[in-house]
Amino acid sequence: MKSNRIALVLALFLTLGIVPSYAVNKDLIELQTQVAALQQQMTQMKQSFDERMGVMKNLLDQNTDAANKVTAAINGLQTSINKQQQDRGGQVDQISGQIQALNDTMDELKVRLAKLSKQFEDMSAAQQSMAAQQSQAQQAAQAIAQAPAPDVLYNNALRDYNGGNNDLAVQEFNDYIKFYPNTDLAGNAYFYLAEIQFKAGDYQKAVANYDLVLQNFPSGNKAAGAQLKKGFALIELGKQDEGEQELKHVIQRYPRTNEATQAREKLRKTGVAPKNR
């Protein structure tokens, strides 16, 4: 019962072309709060990444030092072999075995260094990605803060639409959807964009925007009109059966509306006799 009352009040406001700015301001505050929370989370993640990268760099330095020491030991042993080869032929095999063991250790250290380097590179890439996301979030917050008031933006778009300034209306409706995507009037903005595309003969894009109205705003005041015009657009695209099915849905869901009357008339013209309801 309560939801019916709210829907009735919203419908009254939408009919008069008035946008309840306080609801939109609440949405804006909520969005700004979410952006701030996201920025805080990203800052914490960056600190964690920096700490982990410091540990990884320390490990890399330690392993590099160890590898250098092993290399120095190998060189020293090789020099010793060269000097003592003539007098200590019996010790050559033993020293050669030690060198082989050191070489094996060296190979193992190289593998470990390669793994640590790869992890270091991955963490660096993740840090860069996080920084880019933080920058995008900041830009989004700045754009929202600088956006026109929702009622002003929507009313300007509707005025330009009614005045035939379609290019400007398209830009303004798109801006409204960009800045205020979760308001009821965002469904109206999608509908008017589809209407402009329908009139221009771009039926494919019109169908896509009518679908956005039906999918995201099924209880909005443009739902019946969107389904009706989607049916018309599909018929224009040569998809007769799909278009007629949409028109039948209009009659079934909104039997006493002007849209249902138009749907029945269109079906009669296409040779389909709709059931009277």
Salt bridges, closest charged atoms under 4 A:
ASP50 OD2 - LYS46 NZ 3.25
ASP61 OD2 - LYS57 NZ 3.51
ASP122 OD2 - LYS118 NZ 2.94
ASP160 OD1 - ARG159 NH2 3.65
GLU195 OE2 - LYS229 NZ 2.83
ASP202 OD2 - LYS205 NZ 3.96
ASP211 OD1 - LYS230 NZ 2.59
GLU246 OE2 - LYS230 NZ 3.43
GLU265 OE1 - ARG268 NH1 3.79
